Amino acid sequence: MTVEVVTPAPRDAWAQLAAADPDVLVTQTPAWTDCLCAVTGARDVSRLYDFGSGRRLVLPLVRLRRRPGFEASFPPAWGFGGLVGPAARTEEVSAVLTDLRSSGVLSVRVRPNPLHHRVWAAARPPGVTVLRRRAHVVDLEQGFDAVWKHGFSSRARNHVRRAERAGVTVELDTDGHRVPVFYELFLSSVERWARRQHEPAALARARARRRDPPGKLRHLLADLGGAARLWLAWSADGRPAAAILVLQTANAHYTRGAIDAEVAGPTRAAYLLHRLAIEDACRAGCRTYHMGETGFSPSLAQFKEAVGGRPREYAEYVAEAVPVTAIDRAVRTAVKRVLRFRDDG
C-alpha cells in the first residue's frame, strides 16, 4: 500500500476528518493537542495519512518534552488518541502501525478509541507490543429515558433520588472559576485511593500534581471552546461533595472525578452528577458517554456499570526500537511489590 504522510497534520484537514468521524472524542481534536502542548511543553508531531482514492486519516501524536525519543497518542492522563476520520480499514491501521515502527523514534505509544478495538487488534503487525486495557462506555443512541430505565441499575436510580431528597444542589462550571474547589476534592480523593492501595500519600499526591496540575484544568476549561464541563455537587449545608469533569462534543467523555467521602457518601452525590451529565450529553445529541479507563478494578467497574457503562476490552499499542516498555513494567511491578501496592481498587 502506497501512503503519503504529512506531519504535523494540516489543521483544516484534521478538523474536516474529525467532523466526519461519528466516534470522535474531544481528546482527538486539534484543540486538545494544542492544550496538551501548552501545558506539558510537548511538540505536535501529528500525522496525516493519505491512502489515495480520497481515503485520509489523522493520527494525533505528540513528542514528549521530558522524554527524548518518546512519542504518544497520548501520554498518561491525557486521554484517548488513535486515528481520526471515516472508519479506518484493517490495512490502513496496519500501515500506520508499520510506519510508526519504522519512524526511528525510540518508543511510540497509541491508545485508540476503545470502540475501534477490533480493527486495531486485527491490524497489529509483528513487533508491535499490546498492552491490555479496559474502559466503560454508555450507549446514548436511544436517548436518556432508555439509559435511565435500562442502563442505570435500580440501586443507582435510588441513589440519585436519595441525593435529591438530601438537598444536594448541582452547579455547572464551563469557565474554570470552580477549579480550586474541584482540586481540593481531587487531592482528597487521591489520598483516599492511596490508603486503599497501600501507596504512600506523599507519592500519590506528587504523581497527581504532576499529571493533573491545576493549570491543566484551567486550560481545559478556558481553551476548548466550552467542550470541558465541570459538574459540582454541594450538600444542603453548602459543602462541596463531589465533582466530575466531562469533555463533550459529538460524544461525551467523563475524564476526572473527585469526592469528599464524608459528605458525598451519605448523599450519593456522585450518582446525581452522572445522571445530570448523561442527560446533558443526550440533550446535546451525543452518541456515547465514555467513562474512561477502568483497568481491572472490580469496584470501579461496578460503579460505572451501575450508571449504564458497559465494559469495552481494548489495547494500547507500543512500537519501539528497544524493549523500553518491558523494562518499565518490570521496575514498576518490583516497586509495587515493595509497597504492597494493590491494583484491585
C-alpha positions as CSV (number, residue, x, y, z in Angstrom):
1,M,0.0,0.0,0.0
2,T,1.3,3.4,-1.0
3,V,0.8,6.0,1.7
4,E,1.7,9.7,1.8
5,V,2.4,11.2,5.2
6,V,2.3,14.9,6.2
7,T,3.5,16.0,9.6
8,P,2.3,17.9,11.5
9,A,-1.2,17.3,10.1
10,P,-2.7,20.4,8.5
11,R,-5.3,21.8,10.8
12,D,-8.0,22.2,8.2
13,A,-7.8,18.6,7.1
14,W,-7.7,17.4,10.7
15,A,-10.8,19.4,11.5
16,Q,-12.6,18.0,8.5
17,L,-11.7,14.5,9.3
18,A,-12.8,15.0,13.0
19,A,-16.2,16.3,11.7
20,A,-16.6,13.2,9.6
21,D,-15.8,10.8,12.4
22,P,-19.0,9.7,14.3
23,D,-17.0,8.3,17.2
24,V,-14.6,11.3,17.6
25,L,-13.8,12.5,21.1
26,V,-12.6,15.9,22.3
27,T,-9.2,14.4,23.0
28,Q,-8.8,13.7,19.3
29,T,-9.3,17.3,18.1
30,P,-6.6,19.8,17.3
31,A,-7.7,22.0,20.2
32,W,-6.8,19.2,22.6
33,T,-3.4,18.7,21.2
34,D,-2.8,22.5,21.5
35,C,-3.9,22.4,25.1
36,L,-1.6,19.3,25.8
37,C,1.4,21.1,24.2
38,A,0.7,24.3,26.1
39,V,0.5,22.5,29.5
40,T,3.3,20.0,29.1
41,G,5.7,21.6,26.6
42,A,5.2,18.6,24.2
43,R,5.6,19.1,20.5
44,D,2.8,18.4,17.9
45,V,4.0,15.7,15.6
46,S,0.5,14.6,14.4
47,R,0.5,12.7,11.1
48,L,-1.9,13.0,8.2
49,Y,-2.0,9.7,6.2
50,D,-3.2,9.8,2.6
51,F,-4.0,6.4,1.2
52,G,-5.3,7.6,-2.1
53,S,-8.8,7.5,-3.6
54,G,-9.9,10.1,-1.2
55,R,-9.0,8.0,1.9
56,R,-7.3,10.1,4.6
57,L,-6.9,9.7,8.3
58,V,-5.1,11.7,11.0
59,L,-3.2,10.4,14.0
60,P,-2.9,12.9,16.8
61,L,0.6,12.5,18.1
62,V,3.0,14.5,20.4
63,R,6.7,14.3,21.2
64,L,7.3,14.4,24.9
65,R,9.5,17.2,26.2
66,R,10.9,15.4,29.2
67,R,11.4,12.1,27.5
68,P,13.6,12.5,24.4
69,G,12.8,9.9,21.8
70,F,9.3,9.2,23.1
71,E,6.0,10.0,21.2
72,A,2.5,9.2,22.3
73,S,-1.1,9.4,21.3
74,F,-1.5,10.2,24.1
75,P,0.7,10.4,27.3
76,P,-0.8,9.1,30.5
77,A,-3.6,11.2,31.9
78,W,-4.3,12.8,28.5
79,G,-7.0,10.5,27.2
80,F,-7.6,8.6,24.0
81,G,-5.8,9.2,20.8
82,G,-5.8,6.9,17.8
83,L,-7.0,7.6,14.2
84,V,-9.5,10.3,13.3
85,G,-11.7,10.2,10.3
86,P,-14.1,7.8,8.5
87,A,-14.0,4.3,9.9
88,A,-10.4,3.0,9.4
89,R,-9.8,-0.2,7.5
90,T,-7.6,-3.0,8.7
91,E,-5.0,-2.5,6.1
92,E,-4.9,1.3,6.9
93,V,-4.3,0.7,10.6
94,S,-1.6,-1.8,9.8
95,A,0.1,0.7,7.5
96,V,0.0,3.3,10.3
97,L,1.5,1.0,12.9
98,T,4.2,-0.2,10.4
99,D,5.0,3.5,9.7
100,L,5.3,4.3,13.4
101,R,7.5,1.2,14.0
102,S,9.9,2.3,11.2
103,S,9.9,6.0,12.2
104,G,13.2,5.8,14.0
105,V,11.7,7.0,17.3
106,L,12.7,5.2,20.4
107,S,9.1,4.5,21.5
108,V,5.7,5.4,20.2
109,R,2.5,4.6,22.1
110,V,-1.0,4.7,20.7
111,R,-4.1,4.4,22.9
112,P,-7.0,4.4,20.4
113,N,-10.8,4.9,21.0
114,P,-12.0,1.7,22.7
115,L,-14.8,1.4,20.2
116,H,-12.3,0.7,17.5
117,H,-10.6,-2.2,19.2
118,R,-11.5,-4.9,16.6
119,V,-9.9,-3.2,13.7
120,W,-6.7,-2.3,15.7
121,A,-6.4,-5.8,17.1
122,A,-6.8,-7.4,13.6
123,A,-4.3,-4.9,12.1
124,R,-1.4,-5.3,14.5
125,P,1.8,-6.1,12.6
126,P,4.7,-8.2,14.1
127,G,6.9,-6.3,16.5
128,V,4.2,-4.1,18.0
129,T,3.5,-4.7,21.7
130,V,0.0,-4.9,23.0
131,L,-1.0,-3.6,26.5
132,R,-4.4,-4.8,27.6
133,R,-6.8,-2.2,28.7
134,R,-10.5,-1.9,29.7
135,A,-12.8,1.1,29.6
136,H,-16.5,1.6,30.0
137,V,-18.9,3.3,27.6
138,V,-22.6,4.3,27.9
139,D,-24.6,4.0,24.7
140,L,-26.8,7.1,24.3
141,E,-28.3,6.2,20.9
142,Q,-31.8,5.5,22.3
143,G,-31.9,8.7,24.4
144,F,-31.8,9.5,28.1
145,D,-35.1,7.8,29.0
146,A,-33.7,4.5,27.8
147,V,-30.4,5.0,29.6
148,W,-32.3,5.9,32.8
149,K,-34.7,2.9,32.7
150,H,-32.4,0.2,31.3
151,G,-28.9,1.4,31.8
152,F,-29.0,2.7,35.4
153,S,-29.5,-0.1,37.9
154,S,-32.4,0.2,40.3
155,R,-29.9,0.8,43.1
156,A,-28.3,3.7,41.2
157,R,-31.7,5.3,40.5
158,N,-32.4,5.1,44.2
159,H,-29.1,6.7,45.0
160,V,-30.0,9.6,42.6
161,R,-33.3,10.1,44.4
162,R,-31.6,9.9,47.7
163,A,-29.3,12.8,46.7
164,E,-32.2,14.9,45.5
165,R,-34.1,14.2,48.8
166,A,-30.9,15.2,50.8
167,G,-31.0,18.6,49.2
168,V,-27.9,18.2,47.0
169,T,-27.5,21.1,44.5
170,V,-25.5,20.9,41.3
171,E,-23.5,23.6,39.6
172,L,-22.1,23.5,36.1
173,D,-18.8,25.4,35.5
174,T,-17.7,26.0,31.9
175,D,-15.2,28.8,32.5
176,G,-12.9,27.4,35.3
177,H,-13.9,29.5,38.3
178,R,-14.5,26.4,40.3
179,V,-11.2,24.7,39.6
180,P,-9.9,25.4,43.1
181,V,-12.9,23.6,44.6
182,F,-12.5,20.7,42.3
183,Y,-8.8,20.4,43.1
184,E,-9.3,20.2,46.8
185,L,-11.8,17.4,46.3
186,F,-9.4,15.8,43.8
187,L,-6.4,15.7,46.2
188,S,-8.7,14.4,49.0
189,S,-9.7,11.6,46.7
190,V,-6.1,10.8,45.7
191,E,-5.2,10.4,49.4
192,R,-8.1,8.1,49.9
193,W,-7.2,5.9,46.9
194,A,-3.6,5.8,48.1
195,R,-4.7,4.5,51.5
196,R,-6.8,1.8,49.8
197,Q,-3.9,0.8,47.6
198,H,-1.2,0.9,50.2
199,E,0.6,3.7,48.5
200,P,2.4,6.5,50.4
201,A,0.1,9.6,50.4
202,A,3.0,11.9,49.5
203,L,3.9,9.8,46.5
204,A,0.3,9.7,45.3
205,R,-0.1,13.5,45.7
206,A,3.1,14.2,43.8
207,R,2.1,12.0,40.9
208,A,-1.4,13.6,40.8
209,R,0.1,17.1,40.8
210,R,2.5,16.1,38.0
211,R,-0.2,14.5,35.8
212,D,-3.1,16.9,36.6
213,P,-1.8,20.3,37.8
214,P,-4.4,23.0,38.4
215,G,-3.1,24.8,35.4
216,K,-4.1,21.9,33.2
217,L,-7.7,22.0,34.4
218,R,-7.8,25.8,33.9
219,H,-6.5,25.3,30.3
220,L,-9.1,22.7,29.5
221,L,-12.0,24.9,30.7
222,A,-10.6,28.0,29.0
223,D,-9.2,26.7,25.7
224,L,-11.6,24.1,24.5
225,G,-14.5,26.4,23.5
226,G,-16.9,25.2,26.1
227,A,-16.2,21.5,25.5
228,A,-15.0,21.0,29.0
229,R,-17.8,20.9,31.6
230,L,-17.1,20.7,35.3
231,W,-20.1,19.5,37.3
232,L,-20.0,20.1,41.1
233,A,-22.4,18.9,43.8
234,W,-22.9,20.7,47.0
235,S,-24.5,19.4,50.2
236,A,-27.6,21.0,51.7
237,D,-25.3,22.9,54.2
238,G,-23.1,24.3,51.4
239,R,-20.1,21.9,51.5
240,P,-18.6,20.6,48.2
241,A,-19.4,16.9,48.0
242,A,-18.4,15.7,44.6
243,A,-17.3,16.8,41.1
244,I,-16.8,15.3,37.7
245,L,-15.1,16.7,34.6
246,V,-16.8,15.8,31.3
247,L,-15.5,16.6,27.8
248,Q,-18.3,17.0,25.3
249,T,-18.6,17.3,21.6
250,A,-20.1,14.8,19.2
251,N,-19.5,12.3,22.1
252,A,-19.1,12.9,25.8
253,H,-16.1,11.7,27.9
254,Y,-16.1,11.6,31.7
255,T,-12.4,12.1,32.4
256,R,-12.0,13.1,36.0
257,G,-13.9,12.6,39.2
258,A,-13.5,13.5,42.9
259,I,-15.5,13.3,46.1
260,D,-15.4,14.2,49.8
261,A,-16.3,10.7,51.1
262,E,-17.7,12.1,54.4
263,V,-20.1,14.4,52.5
264,A,-20.8,12.6,49.3
265,G,-21.0,9.1,50.8
266,P,-24.3,9.6,52.7
267,T,-25.9,11.7,50.0
268,R,-24.7,9.6,47.0
269,A,-24.0,12.9,45.2
270,A,-21.8,11.3,42.5
271,Y,-24.7,9.3,41.1
272,L,-26.7,12.5,40.7
273,L,-23.8,14.2,38.9
274,H,-23.6,11.4,36.3
275,R,-27.3,11.3,35.9
276,L,-27.3,15.0,35.0
277,A,-24.1,14.8,32.8
278,I,-25.6,11.9,30.9
279,E,-28.9,13.7,30.4
280,D,-27.0,16.8,29.2
281,A,-25.0,14.7,26.7
282,C,-28.2,13.2,25.4
283,R,-29.7,16.6,25.0
284,A,-26.7,17.7,23.1
285,G,-27.0,14.8,20.7
286,C,-24.0,12.8,21.8
287,R,-23.9,9.2,20.7
288,T,-21.8,7.8,23.6
289,Y,-20.7,8.7,27.1
290,H,-17.2,7.4,27.6
291,M,-16.3,6.7,31.3
292,G,-12.6,6.4,30.7
293,E,-10.0,3.9,31.8
294,T,-11.3,1.3,34.3
295,G,-8.4,-1.1,34.3
296,F,-9.3,-4.3,36.2
297,S,-10.7,-2.8,39.4
298,P,-14.0,-4.5,40.4
299,S,-15.2,-1.6,42.5
300,L,-14.7,0.9,39.7
301,A,-16.3,-1.3,37.2
302,Q,-19.3,-1.9,39.5
303,F,-19.8,1.9,39.8
304,K,-19.6,2.6,36.1
305,E,-21.9,-0.3,35.2
306,A,-24.5,0.9,37.8
307,V,-24.9,4.1,35.7
308,G,-25.1,2.4,32.3
309,G,-21.5,1.8,31.4
310,R,-20.6,-1.3,29.5
311,P,-17.1,-2.8,29.5
312,R,-15.0,-2.4,26.4
313,E,-11.9,-4.5,26.2
314,Y,-9.2,-2.8,24.1
315,A,-5.5,-2.3,24.0
316,E,-2.7,0.2,23.8
317,Y,-0.1,-0.3,21.1
318,V,3.6,0.3,21.5
319,A,6.1,0.4,18.7
320,E,9.7,0.7,19.9
321,A,13.3,0.2,18.9
322,V,14.3,-1.3,22.3
323,P,12.1,-3.1,24.9
324,V,11.6,0.1,27.0
325,T,8.0,-0.9,27.9
326,A,9.0,-4.3,29.2
327,I,11.8,-2.8,31.4
328,D,9.5,-0.1,32.7
329,R,6.8,-2.6,33.6
330,A,9.3,-4.8,35.4
331,V,10.6,-1.9,37.5
332,R,7.0,-0.7,38.3
333,T,6.0,-4.2,39.4
334,A,9.0,-4.5,41.7
335,V,8.3,-1.1,43.3
336,K,4.6,-2.1,43.8
337,R,5.6,-5.3,45.4
338,V,7.8,-3.5,47.9
339,L,5.0,-1.1,48.7
340,R,2.4,-3.9,48.9
341,F,0.5,-1.8,46.3
342,R,-2.9,-3.2,45.3
343,D,-4.4,-2.6,41.8
344,D,-7.7,-4.2,42.5
345,G,-9.4,-0.9,43.7
